[in-house]
Amino acid sequence: MAAPFFLTWLVAGGVKLEIGFMLDSLTALMMVVVTFVSWMVHIYTIGYMHDDPGYQRFFSYINLFTFSMLMLVMSNNFVQLFFGWEAVGLVSYLLIGFWFNRESAIYANLKAFLVNRVGDFGFVLGIAAVLMTFNSLNYTEVFDLAQKGQYQETISIFSGTEWSMMTVICILLFIGAMGKSAQFPLHVWLPDSMEGPTPISALIHAATMVTAGIKTASSPTLK
């Protein structure tokens, strides 16, 4: 049975793109981590950024980041997951380059943005492969079909070599996770991202966005 959803956003070629949420043990754990860390960062930021001229702007950014992270971990389909995925990438760009009058901060946020787009390209291809294989982007439908083991399709990536579609999907989704969680070789953006205010290191790099890849890597599609 498909996971509950609130509304249908788009129907194209018989495929429904839905907006909804799914709560399981992994989602609940990530919600606790995101909200608790965000709460602590908000409290710390009140004093840390008190005299900064961008005080209100900083709070708007970290609140938008928290919303995006919750959208990412609570989604019930791959399209909504990708929306949250890209939103945290955009807000991290804004936060890393918060002090935009510093040339080093501008360099750092551009580097983070571009390196993460490399991983996101693999993530998009992985989602497209899921749709091509299962004709659905809903977690419950895809996971149920994957666990039944009825999909033995192969694809020829290099001439004369056949790859299992399930293997290709897992690799592509993992490439996306590599970018967000700063795994080699897509780790080069992380040291430079410390150009952002200190609370950003706690919110993005230590406890939330960099751990977003863990949820993806822990999903049933990779088991």
Secondary structure, DSSP 8 states (H G I E B T S, - for coil): -----SEEEEEETTEEEEE-B---HHHHHHHHHHHHHHHHHHHHHHHHTTT-TTHHHHHHHHHHHHHHHHHHHHBSBHHHHHHHHHHHHHHHHHHHTSSTTSHHHHHHHHHHHHHHHHHHHHHHHHHHHHHHHHS--BHHHHHHHHHHT----EEEEETTEEEEHHHHHHHHHHHHHHHHTT-TTTTTHHHHGGGS-HHHIIIIIIISGGGHHHHHHTSGGG-
